[in-house]
């Protein structure tokens, strides 16, 4: 997860001059509430949900995601998914 402001800045950069979608158009309080709700779900169900620190470059975030997948599914062969990383 990233701070709400960072996520909104990233969305804006991806969008460029396009119109914000219905989620991007929501105010910061909405996004903070949504972030808090996901954090609560992850805390309540750690075997089902993982919070990934996404405040890094894409390669680092991808490595964190694959690490979480390997931790939860040890028999999963990540090498077969290399084209997705």
N, C-alpha and C positions, 0 to 999 in steps of 0.2 A: 504494500500500500504506500501511497505517497500523500503528503499533505494536500488538502483540498485545493489550495491555490496552485500548486504545481500541476495537479491533474487538469484543472481548468485552463492553465496556460498551455499545456500540451495539446489539449483539445482545440484550443483556438489556433495554435500553430498548424495543426493538421488541417483544419477547416479552411484556413486562409481567409479569403474574402467571402466565402460561402455563408449561408444563414445558419445560425446555431440550431441544432436539433432540439427536440422538446426537453431533453435532459440538460443539455448545455445551457438552455435558456433559463433554467431554474436559478434562484438566488443561492448565495453561498450557504445560508442556513440549511437549505434543503440538502445540499451536498454534504455538509457536516453531519446532518442527521443520518443520511444514508451510509456514510462512512462508519459512524458509530454503530449503526445497526449491524453492518457486516462484521465489525470487530466483536460485537456481542455474540453473534452466531458462531464465529470462529472460536471464541473463548468457551462457549457452551458445548461445542462439538469438535474438539481438537482432533479426533480420529477421522473426521469427515472433512474438515476445513483447515486450510493452511493460509496464514498471512505471509505474503511474499513482499519483502522490501523492494519496491520498484523504483527507488530513487537512485538509479545508477544507469549506465549505458545498457543498450538492448542485449548485448552479449552476456553481461553479468546477470541481468534479470532472467534471461533464458536459462543460464546455468543454475540459478536458484530454483527455477521452476522444475527443471529436470531432476535436480537433487531431491526435491520434495516428492516427485513421482517415484524415484528409486527407493526412497525411504519407506514409502507406503506400499509399493508393489515391487518387492525385491526380485521377483522372477520376470519382471517386465524388461524386455530387451530394448533399451534406449537406442542402440545402434541402428535398429530398423527404422527409427523415427528421425534420423539425422537430418533429413531434408526439411524437417519442420523447425529445427533449432535455429 
